[in-house]
């Protein structure tokens, strides 16, 4: 965490202290504990009284959006894109509504209580996962990306903070605030400028972001970020170093990274294919799936457990919620 408001992390995962208050309703939702906040707003745990289930509500103050470059357009695009998507490894948007009197927007998501991949890595020994666990997570990420790309959608902000887990360990890709749906006339194109976290952007966007009439391959931008994530899961460090932001970007633009000698040569070959500087030579999802490391038998080790967080809601047998004492927040 680099700022007091934790702006660098997705707002689903920035944990903040609870503010003691009485329960509050928004439509048919009971607001619970504050889960996190960022530049767009905050996210509260909530109880859906109509569906009798936990959910998460992203609360955005409309007056804050003009101060964020593309803020209003990003929110509208996120709602539109999530409305098109239905996949087991992608966070589901349940509801969206506006309170004109309070000048607030509400995005209601399914509740995901297993923490983020970043939290999982921080808890893991040497900050890396057992290979069989890393591969399973990577397989689910590929499933999500394959589905997104089949819908002509690129995420553009893949990173461990935006990869959440259910309590049972299923991956849920989140934070579509900078995702785009590509023009069908240019289906392999990406937006012509960097979006999302610069440290996860591929070399082509850092060296020549205006190349070509359709920009760069959108699918290859997502695949690069997925490769960085695989490197982090298996090796325990970020692949690119630098004593300054400029040095970091220079190393990324040159694809200057090292794979430790102790890494399985088969895995090293996969990483080199996914983190290829040339997007035309970078592996496709199909090539990744067919790579020997993805199909070889891996040693089964004890998995790093999910980062389960207790809910402020407990349920009676009739599924009616009961708030635990002193766990609500106001919006």
N, C-alpha and C positions, 0 to 999 in steps of 0.2 A: 504494500500500500504506500503510495507516494504522496498523497495529499490528505489533508484533514477530512475532506469530504469523500475520499476514496473514489475520485472521479474516474480513475483508470480502470476500474473494474465494472462488470455489468451489474445493473442495479438489482438483479435477482440474487446476487451473492454477497453484497456488502453488508455485513452484519452490523447492526447498531443496537445500542441499549434501548430497552423499552421505556416508555413514558407512562407513568401510572395515571389511569383515568377510568372512567366508566365506559362500558361497551358502546360503540357507535354504529348506526346503520347507514348504509348507502344503498338505496333501492332495497332489494331483498338480500343484501349481504351484510353480515356482521363483521366489522373490521377487527382484526386481532393484532398480533405483534408486528412491529415494523421489521421487515426482513432486510431492507437496504435502501439506498438512495443514490442518485447521481444527478447529472446535469439536466435530465429530462423530468425528473420527479422522484417518486419513491414507490416502493412495493410493500404492501401489507399482506400478511396472511389473513384469510377471511373464511367465513362459513357461509355457504350458499344455502339459504333456508328453503328455497324451492326444490333444489336437487338433493339436499341433505349430504353435502360433501365439502371437503376442504378445497380451497382455491387460493390463488394469489392475485391481488389487484394492483396493477400499475396505475398510480395516480399522477396525472400531469397537470400542472397549472398552466392554463393557456397563455397567461401574461409572460411566462418565461420563454415561450417558444420563439418569439421574434429575435431574441438575443442569441439564439443558437443557429449557426449557419444551416439553412435547409431544414430547420426544426419542424415546422408545420408539415412540410412535404414528407419528411422522414416518417413522422407519426402516421400520416395518411397512407403512405406506401406500406408501412409495416402492417397496418390493419388489412389493407387490400391483399397483400401477399399471404399473410397467415390465413386469411379467409379462403384462399385457394388450396391450402395444403392440408393433407390428412395422411399422416405417416406415424408409425409407432415410435420412431426415433426423432421426431420433431415436436417441440412444445405446441400444445393446442390452445388456440384462442377460443375461449368459451363465450365471451360477451364483450360488447363495446358500447359505451353510452356516454353522453355528455350532460353535465349539469350546468346549464347556461347561467343560472343564478350565482353559483359559486365559481363559474368560469374554470371548470375542471373537466378533464377527459379521464375516462376510466377504461382500462383494458383488463379484462378478466381472463386469467390463464389457469390451466390445470395446475394442481398443486404437485410439486416435485420436491420430495423431502430427503434425498440422498446426498445433497451437497454437489459441489462442482468437481471437475477433473483437477483443477488447480488445487483445491483443498485436499484432494486425494493424494496428489503428488507431494504436497507439503508434509503430509503425514507419513509418507512412505520412507523406508530406510534408504538413505542416499538419494532420496527424491526420485526414485525410479521404481517401476512396477515389475512384478514377475512377468516374464515374457508372454506367458499364456494369457494373463489378464490384460496386458497391453494390447495383444493381438485381438482379443475379443472386443475391446473398446474400439479399436481401429476398424474392425469389421462393421460394427454398428455405425460408426461415422461414415464409412463408405456407403452403407445402405442409405443413410440420410442424404448424402451428396448425390448419389445416383438418382434418387427420386427427385431432388431439387433440380438437377440439371435436365432431367427428362421433362420438367415443367418450364424449361427455359429460365430458371431462377438461379442466380448465384448469391451466395451468402455474403462474401467479401469481408467478414470479420470473424473467421474461425480462429479460436484460441481456447486453451483449457478453461478459462473463466466462463466461456459461453457454452460449455458442454456440461450439462447437468445430469444427475442420476435419480432414478426412482429409488424407493427404499429397497427394491429387489435387485438393483444394479443395472437397470436398463438405461441406456443413454438417451438423453433428450437434447437436441440441438436448440439453442435459444438465441435471443437477441437478433431480430431481423431488422433493426433500425436503419441499416445501410444496405440491406439486400436490394437487388434490382431484378425485375423481370425483363429479359432481353427482347429486343425487337425481333420478331420472327423472320424478318428479312436479313437479319445479321445474327443468327442464333449462337455463334461462337464468339460473340463480342463481349467486351466488358466496358464498364464505365471508363472514361478516359482520364481519370485522376485517382489518386490513392484514396481509399476510404477505410474506415476501421482502424485497427492498431498498426501503425507503421512497421513495428518490429516483425510482424507476420506477413508483410507484403512481399511479393516475389521481386527478383532483381529487375525484371522488365518494367515494372511500374516505378521503380526508383531511378532508373537510368534514362528512360524515354517514355514518359506517360502519355504522349500524344501521337505515338506511332500508328500509322495506318488509319483508314477511314472508319474502321469499326473498333479501334482500340486493340486490346490484347484478348487472348482467349480467356473468357470468364471461367470456364471449367478448370483451366490450368492454374488460375489464380487461387481457387479453392484447394486444388490438389497440392500446391506448394505449401499452403498453411497447414493442411492435413499432414504433410511430410514433416514439417517443423514439430507438430504435435507428437507424431510417432517418435521422432528423435528424443524429445523430452521425456516421453514415457519410458523408453527403453534405455536411455543413457543417463538421464537424470540432470541434464543441464540444457541450457538454451544453446543451439548450435553456433550462433554468431556472437562474437565478443566485440569489445570496443570500449575505450576509456571515455568516449564522448558519443553523442548521438550521431555526429558526422562520421566518426570512425565506424560505428555500428552499421550505418547505412552503406558505407563504402564496402564493408565486408559482405553485406548482403548482396549488394549490386555485383560483386565479383564471385558470389557463391563461395566465399572463403570460409570453409568449416573443416573440422577434422573429426574423423571417426576413430575412437580409441582402439588400440590393437586387440583388446580383449573382447571386442564385439564379434559375434558370429559372422563370418564372411558372407553368409547368405543374407543375413539382415543388413549388413553393410552394403551389399549390392542393391538391395531394395531401396535403402535410403538414398543412395547415389542416383537411382533412377527417378525417385520422387522429387529430390532436391536438385534436379538438373537445371543449370542456369538457362539453357535454351528451352523455351516453352514448347517448341515444336518437337523436341526430343524428350521432354518430360513425360513420365508414364501417364497413361490414361487409367481410369478406374478399372477397366477390363484387364489391362496389363498388370496392374497391382494385384488383382484377384488371382491371376494365373501365375504369379511369381512363386517360386518354390518355398520361400519362407512363409507364405500365407497358407500353405497346405502341409508343410512338414510337421511331424509330431514334436511337440514341445514338452519339456519337463514340467510336470505339475507341481507348483509350489503353493504355499499358503498365500492367498490373495490378500491385498490390503483392504480392510473393511471400509464400507461406505461411511461418509460423514453424516450420520443420521442426526437430525436436530429435533428435539421434542417440540410438539405443537402446544400452543396456548389453549387449544380446544381439547376437551375430553368429551366423549359421547356416552349418553345413556343407552340402554339396550334398544330403545325406540329410535336411535340415531339422532336424537335432539341434542344439540351442543350445550355444553356447560363450560363457561369460561373459568379457567383457573384464576385464582386471585391475582390482581395487580399485573395483568399481562396485556392490557389493551392500549392502543394508541389513538390519538385523534389525528385527523387529516386536515 
